[in-house]
Amino acid sequence: MSQHDVIIIGSGVGGGTVARRLAEHGVRVLLLERGSFVPREDQNWSVQTVFFDKKYKAKETWLDRRGAPFDPGLYYNVGGSTKFYGAAMFRLRERDFEALEHADGVSPAWPIRYTDLERYYDEAEAIFGVHGDDSGDRTAPAGRKPYPFPAIRSEPVVAAFADRLREQGISASALPLAVNSGPDGNCILCQTCDGFPCKLGAKNDAETRLVEPALTTGRVELLTGAVARRLLLSPDGRSVIGVEVDHAGERKVLGTGLVVVSCNAVNSAALLLRSESTAAPNGAANSSGVVGRHYMTHNQSALMGLSHHYNRSAFQKTLAINDFYFGDTSYPYPMGQVQMLGKLQGGMLSADIPYLPRFVGSEMARHSIDWLVLSEDLPDPENRVTLSAGTIKLAVTPNNMQGHDRLVAKMKRALQRGGFPIVLTKSLSAHATAHQCGTVRFGDDPATAALDPHCRSYDHRNLFVVDASFFPSSAAVNPALTIAAQALRTADHMLAEDFGLKRASPPSEASGQTMHDGSA
């Protein structure tokens, strides 16, 4: 391995953004990824392969709050979970950064405000090539720049339903999407986007938009198949002096200058908890005791509206509803957001409902229009990540369901009035790991937060944590764009402050170094 100034653990949105930003400014980075590349192959778009065989999912078992084992449904690969995301890229609303009263409690204020992230939101949208249009969205941040690309046009069934929503006084606005569409793009707007990897590389994810550009600088070395086990601390506990890694059948210790942990909210917390030492008996970055606590993942429900007519849409996921995000005249508390799902297919339903015959699921899917309701769950210190004999234990009790249930009921009525008389609903909250956040929160007070407002550990001068674990609240929109924006802000802070980063001159013919599973 060549010399490096920064080790980044995890190649998803947080780690990938920091790697690209630092490398483009001359810093040499070692990027560790426990998985490998998702191959681009025909099976990427196979319902059988993705949903039944679960070829791309990690083979891992966690424990729930009762100690019962469950499959967390995670993906470990270059680009992280964005290889399989639905490409929705929302900004948090301006009020999401402030203390916000809900029916069941208060969502805490962030240590930064929307204006601190606004220019980084602009840049993150450009990096991810986001298509969108906020006209019709009553909660959109005021005065924002236009999206880099125009909104993806809705197909006829979706556009007609949007008209019927407007007749009910509900405003459906364009869903901001990170897809490589348009005259020069290769996205074909197919039905195998949400939940599938893209065999064309046309989904703008952390691999295509962050890791690949970072590698082309020649300053990033990517080590795949590398599982970080522990952070090693100095005797006084003030610095991280090494990262213990399992790679190619060996346990290695990698020395470093700065360390960036970007493993996802659960695994970042678990890594810090495993890194206990005499100087840090409760784990790294955990003098406050908050690491692993305040786990959030949104209250989520899927709605499937059924009608007598076929829905021939291929790319269905184009609309969102934010009218009730902060409540309405009959309910003064936040309810959340509704957004379209990618078009459900029969096999996907049968994979989720084992006793449903495939032909029945296929017929239902041909007649359905599909939505997702997202509501904010509140940070509870008892919703937490711990370790039980080395195994991750995720103890979660749902909260703040009142507003969510009201929004589900509102959307169910809107679907019925809009021509879909049968509406099936399914809660997605049990053992949920999508949109996970909150376990290594940032804040202004080291007594109640693990990280400062730039995601630097209060306990260790050369440690940063940059993924959704820094969120002090979950808001009610997809977290990816906010992770990217804060990662840009954090990387700029690293470059501006004196962290001893050495800047290499640009190589004339640079190409990234990639060390795959089993290489040394």
Number of C-alpha atoms within 10 A of each C-alpha: 11 10 12 20 19 26 26 25 28 33 32 29 33 34 32 30 28 30 33 25 21 24 24 21 18 20 22 25 28 25 27 27 29 22 22 18 17 19 12 13 12 11 16 23 19 16 19 15 15 20 19 14 12 14 13 20 17 15 13 14 15 17 21 19 16 10 12 10 15 14 14 19 16 15 19 23 24 28 29 30 23 22 28 20 18 23 25 24 24 21 23 22 18 15 15 21 20 17 13 17 14 20 14 14 13 14 21 17 16 20 16 15 14 18 12 13 18 19 16 19 27 19 16 23 26 15 18 24 23 29 26 26 19 18 11 16 17 16 17 17 17 10 6 12 11 13 17 17 20 16 20 22 15 18 16 13 15 21 16 12 18 21 15 18 19 12 12 12 11 17 21 24 22 24 26 27 26 25 26 23 22 13 7 7 10 14 18 15 18 15 18 21 29 22 22 24 28 25 17 14 16 19 31 24 31 26 24 17 20 26 26 18 20 28 23 17 23 21 31 31 24 24 26 25 25 28 19 25 18 21 27 20 21 15 13 10 20 19 21 22 19 20 21 18 20 17 21 16 10 11 14 16 17 16 18 18 17 23 27 23 26 29 30 29 30 26 19 26 33 25 20 22 24 18 22 20 17 12 15 19 13 18 22 30 30 28 19 16 16 20 32 29 24 26 34 32 29 31 26 26 20 20 23 22 25 23 19 13 12 15 19 17 20 16 21 28 30 24 24 24 25 23 21 23 24 22 18 12 7 6 13 14 19 24 30 27 25 28 23 22 24 24 25 23 19 20 22 20 19 19 20 11 12 9 8 14 14 18 12 13 19 17 13 21 24 20 17 26 29 21 26 23 28 26 29 27 27 28 26 16 17 13 22 24 28 22 17 12 7 9 14 20 24 27 18 23 12 15 18 21 18 15 26 24 17 16 24 25 13 12 21 22 14 20 25 15 14 20 15 21 15 14 18 12 15 11 14 17 16 12 18 18 20 19 18 21 26 32 32 33 28 27 23 15 14 17 13 15 25 29 28 19 20 22 26 23 24 24 21 20 15 20 25 24 33 36 31 31 32 26 26 26 30 29 27 28 27 23 24 25 26 25 25 30 24 27 28 26 22 23 21 16 15 20 19 10 9 8 14 11 19 14 16 13 10 14 11 8 8 12 17 17 18 15 18 18 18 13 11 10
